[in-house]
Amino acid sequence: MPVFGPDERWRVTHLGRLMGHALRRFDERVLWLMAHSAQAPLALSNLAAREQVGAAIVHITRHLPLGGARLTELAHSAGMSKQAMGDLVDQCEAWGLVRREPDPHDRRARRIVFTPTGLDWLQALQRAVAQAEREFRAAVGDAVATVVALGLEAYAEGGPTARPAAYNVRSRPRAR
């Protein structure tokens, strides 16, 4: 690992970098738990065990509502381009996690929805996330974990002058 002097240490210890490292560590743990889950669909569990399922697949499951979404809505929610999200949806569709179906409100549009296998994956993911959160709490203590969660939630929500973040679905106006 490179050695940084005292005047440049901020580059490796600033909050954004620490949050990025923490997110990668958390996602890696969740994927490991998914790879070893008896509840995850076997084919997907095997893909995760061979590191064929990346954090990007976990990412799509964070943003796809149970009722489904149009590709543009999903991309906006995830803060990705429509093309990049389309590639992820194609991969998830090939693995049987999602399917495209006609939008009941607009025949020209398609909605991305979870398949039954995708819903099984989502339930196993929920258990893996809960386990990873328990491990985080055990590592840093309940008080620190609570403060971190509250702080990150407040930061993600932004303040009155903050621009709404694409990944913050609650503050995002619904596209029509």
C-alpha positions in Angstrom: 0.0 0.0 0.0 1.4 3.5 -0.9 2.6 5.6 2.0 1.0 9.1 2.3 2.6 11.9 4.2 0.7 13.8 6.9 -0.2 16.6 4.6 -1.9 14.3 2.0 -3.5 11.8 4.4 -6.9 13.5 3.9 -7.0 11.9 0.4 -7.4 8.4 1.9 -9.4 9.3 5.0 -12.0 11.7 3.8 -15.6 10.7 4.3 -16.5 10.0 0.7 -13.7 7.5 0.4 -14.5 5.8 3.7 -18.2 5.5 2.7 -17.1 4.1 -0.7 -14.9 1.5 1.0 -17.6 0.6 3.5 -20.2 0.2 0.8 -17.9 -2.1 -1.2 -17.1 -4.2 1.9 -20.8 -4.4 2.8 -21.8 -5.4 -0.7 -19.0 -8.0 -0.8 -20.3 -9.5 2.4 -23.9 -9.6 1.2 -22.8 -11.3 -2.0 -20.7 -13.9 0.0 -23.8 -14.6 2.2 -25.9 -14.9 -1.0 -23.4 -17.4 -2.4 -23.8 -19.5 0.7 -27.5 -19.1 1.2 -29.8 -22.1 1.2 -32.7 -19.8 0.5 -31.3 -18.1 -2.6 -32.2 -19.7 -6.0 -29.6 -22.3 -6.5 -28.4 -21.2 -10.0 -28.0 -17.6 -8.7 -26.3 -18.8 -5.5 -23.8 -20.8 -7.7 -23.2 -17.7 -9.9 -22.5 -15.6 -6.7 -20.2 -18.3 -5.4 -18.2 -18.1 -8.6 -18.2 -14.3 -8.4 -20.3 -14.1 -11.6 -22.9 -12.0 -9.8 -21.5 -8.6 -9.0 -22.5 -5.7 -6.8 -24.3 -4.2 -9.8 -26.9 -7.0 -9.6 -27.4 -6.1 -5.9 -27.7 -2.5 -7.1 -30.6 -3.2 -9.4 -32.5 -4.9 -6.6 -32.1 -1.8 -4.5 -34.0 0.3 -7.0 -36.6 -1.9 -8.6 -39.9 -1.6 -6.8 -42.1 -4.7 -6.3 -44.7 -3.1 -8.6 -42.0 -2.8 -11.3 -40.7 0.3 -13.1 -40.0 1.5 -16.6 -36.3 1.3 -17.6 -36.0 5.1 -17.6 -37.4 5.3 -14.0 -35.1 2.5 -12.9 -32.1 4.2 -14.4 -32.9 7.6 -12.9 -33.5 6.0 -9.4 -30.1 4.3 -9.6 -28.3 7.3 -11.0 -27.3 5.4 -14.1 -27.7 6.0 -17.8 -30.6 4.3 -19.5 -28.1 2.2 -21.6 -26.1 1.0 -18.6 -29.3 0.1 -16.8 -30.6 -1.7 -19.9 -27.4 -3.8 -19.9 -28.0 -4.7 -16.2 -31.7 -5.5 -16.9 -30.6 -7.7 -19.9 -28.3 -9.6 -17.6 -30.9 -10.0 -14.9 -33.4 -11.1 -17.4 -31.1 -13.8 -18.8 -30.7 -15.1 -15.2 -34.4 -15.1 -14.7 -34.5 -12.4 -12.0 -36.7 -9.9 -14.0 -38.8 -9.8 -17.1 -40.1 -7.1 -19.3 -43.9 -6.8 -19.6 -46.3 -4.3 -21.2 -47.0 -1.2 -19.1 -50.8 -1.2 -18.4 -50.9 2.6 -18.6 -49.0 2.9 -21.9 -49.0 0.2 -24.5 -45.8 1.6 -26.1 -43.8 1.2 -22.9 -42.5 -1.8 -21.1 -42.1 -2.3 -17.3 -39.3 -4.3 -15.6 -40.8 -6.6 -12.9 -39.4 -9.3 -10.7 -40.0 -12.9 -11.7 -40.9 -15.5 -9.0 -37.2 -16.4 -9.0 -36.3 -12.7 -8.6 -38.6 -12.4 -5.7 -36.9 -15.5 -4.1 -33.6 -13.8 -4.7 -34.9 -10.6 -3.2 -36.0 -12.4 0.0 -32.6 -14.1 0.3 -31.0 -10.7 -0.3 -33.1 -9.2 2.5 -31.8 -11.9 4.9 -28.2 -11.4 3.8 -28.5 -7.6 4.2 -30.0 -8.1 7.7 -27.1 -10.5 8.6 -24.5 -8.0 7.3 -26.1 -5.2 9.3 -26.0 -7.4 12.4 -22.3 -8.0 11.8 -21.7 -4.3 11.4 -23.5 -3.6 14.7 -21.4 -6.3 16.4 -18.2 -4.8 15.0 -18.8 -1.2 15.9 -21.4 -1.4 18.7 -25.1 -0.6 18.7 -24.7 3.1 19.6 -22.2 3.8 16.8 -24.2 1.8 14.3 -27.3 3.8 15.2 -25.5 7.1 14.8 -24.0 6.0 11.5 -27.3 4.9 10.1 -29.1 8.1 11.3 -26.2 10.3 10.0 -26.2 8.6 6.6 -29.9 8.8 6.3 -29.9 12.5 7.1 -27.0 13.1 4.7 -28.7 11.1 1.8 -31.9 13.0 2.3 -30.1 16.3 2.0 -31.2 19.6 3.4 -33.5 22.4 2.1 -30.9 23.6 -0.4 -29.7 20.2 -1.5 -30.4 18.9 -5.0 -32.5 15.7 -4.8 -30.3 12.7 -5.4 -31.3 10.3 -8.2 -31.0 7.3 -5.8 -33.4 8.9 -3.3 -36.6 7.5 -4.6 -38.7 9.1 -1.9 -37.8 12.7 -2.9 -37.9 12.0 -6.6 -41.0 13.2 -8.5 -42.7 10.5 -10.4 -42.2 10.6 -14.1 -45.2 10.4 -16.3 
